[in-house]
Amino acid sequence: MNIAHKSTFVLSSRHLLGIEGLSHADIVGLLDLAEEFVELNRQVEKKTASLRGRTLINMFFEASTRTQASFELAGKRLGADVMNMSVSSSSIRKGETLIDTAVTLNAMHPDIIVMRHHASGAVELLSQKVDCSVINAGDGQHEHPTQALLDALTIRRNKGAIENLTVAICGDILHSRVARSNIILLNTLGARVRVVAPSTLLPLGIERFGVEVTRDMREGLRGADIVMMLRLQRERMNGSFVPSTQEYFAYFGLDQKKLAFAKPDALVMHPGPMNRGVEIDSIVADGAQSLIREQVEMGVAVRMAVLEALSRNLPNA
Amino acid sequence: MLSDRRPILLTNARIVDPSRDLDFPGDLLIADGTIREAKRGIGAAGVPEGTEVVDCRGRVVAPGLIDMRAFVGEPGAEHRETIASASQAAAAGGVTTIVCQPDTTPAIDDPTMVDFVQRRARDTGIVHVHPMAALTKGLAGEEMTEIGLLKAAGAVAFTDGLKSVTNAQVMRRALIYASDFDVLIVHHTEDPALVGEGVMNEGEFAARLGLIGVPKAAETIMLERDVRLVALTGGRYHAASVTCADSLDVLRRAKDAGLTVTASASINHLTLNENDVGSYRTFYKMEPPLRAEDDREALVEALASGLIDVVMSDHNPQDVEVKRLPFAEAAAGAVGIETMLPAGLRLVHNGEIKLIKLLHAMSTKPAELLGLPGGTLRPGAPADVVVVDLDEPWILDRDNLKSKCRNTPFDEARMQGRAVRTIVAGRTVYEYV
């Protein structure tokens, strides 16, 4: 079944490397297009043919369950042939063969490559070496654009608009590509963004990102419409950046007490996978204010929108 | 060799001799590998028979440059650079003396290694090459090398290359022991723990790129420690590469206190800043990293005031395989021996520094610190001379570089001025045609 799209949005660039560089209109265009796929994904027949004949390669240099599955489903539902390559960082000697791999894959004429890599800038590097479109599925600590887009879609569907909302992003800002992409996107759409973290997990110069910075959860959550929690990597928990998971949870873990400082109708988000009892309490994660499962649903729709919008730009489209 | 050792008369030149603070129109006569005289109106009549007379048409004649910090791959990394290729690059850049670094494989930490480099230089090089020797055995930062024997073998200074000696006790003893032999210790001042996994200057720009930053304090803390050790020991100490205004404060206080502390800045840090990294351009990945523009400006000012003593190339050839990687995984360093002079002339043309000052920091001062005979146009000095066209406009094409590697941050850069003739020990080893 080929549904007639209402949106005719086309992404002006060949690649999606980050939220940085997208205009207000680009973001809104992608979100509007994604809305149509949300509807499609809720039907029994979820397939369209707009990417029929196209080849999509998922290249993940870092383990991922939801993002990879989400892109795979998105590609398949649009009718593309999807190939998954999981390249564990142990089997490939660092980034050494990244360019070689790219050149090899390029020779197979893929139309779109989706890549995740542990090094910031690696996806951009790949994009310079291939002829197809490249989508950033997370590069190091730099950007994760489709996550920010799915977060925005989730917020917009629940709050009606993003403009003038107060969004508190809490946790490991320093190492988070999700935080970077979200800060840029939310600022572009006119939200007020706060970041809340212990100083060891804040990058130097963060105040110049157009955010309010606080080290106190109560202060950061006061009056917030959206509370966005970030994952704290295990290797950063024990003494290197924070003293212990107990102390981190006491000051920065989202529990009902801290959430009570936000607006009564505040909503809670998390990009997953969650560390329950470290950055978020189970009761909050599974509670009525949580949007975490909806985020996953929106993930597929947003990735379909990105694939669709980029494919309208491909040669012979 | 492009020519034999006939006497050479450079006429109609602008003689610039930073060792005597001279800048005047005149002629320079070279014979038997030494400078005979530099004065107004020697004229073709007053020279020995067979003299090659070169009309400089107003171009600058200055002492050949001495590059105090260049990595040459011999031994162990000949795929990156050899003494032969480095010396070709040097000659094309007006550099008549290369001071190569000991962080080779194996390290130059033994008199036989010094001897090896000297023999390779004699057999394959077209400019002078002097090695610095390792300060500690195997560059491990634990036991000092045979400083006396290495000096006797020909090592011109002592350094652990790109490694910092983190153990303050080791550094203190090395400084004291070295002072008995009156040798210069050159130290890379970066606290490795503070550098951590950092790959570019810490700050907003690194945060936006998602790259881990190197704080300036990694440099200043180590420099401050060293200065305090010098106060304790009295050795001759040289900071290998200062990059930020905070380090300049440390340096100023040390000099004001009368300590024998000097410092170099690399041509990269004097002419580029962190914004040049742009979208993860690995050719701008340096060690220490390129800093912010206000730090660069402070460095140039410090060079003009004499607070910074030496400008060096920090020549570090890296091949494509280690540069075409994601930024954090790519090797640091840039080739620079061939572009040090033209890049430095940018500062002169911008009015940021006087020509004689720049040339002083690239020739006279390093000669003085290392105890080398060059860096001057004084009669009797070795005839290591460069003729510089200050105005020749050209665009750098990295494929034309003589170095084995092409990792220049100045590819496609517009340049104004270059070396047009390089003379080493009275022989012309390079001519720009």
Interface residues (C-beta under 8 A of the other chain):
Chain A: E20 K94 G95 E96 L98 I99 H117 A119 S120 G121 A122 E124 L125 D139 G140 Q141 H142 E143 R177 R180 P203 L204 G205 I206 R208 F209
Chain B: E202 G203 E204 F205 A206 A207 R208 L209 G210 L211 I212 G213 P215 S279 Y280 E321 R324 L325 P326 F327 A328 E329
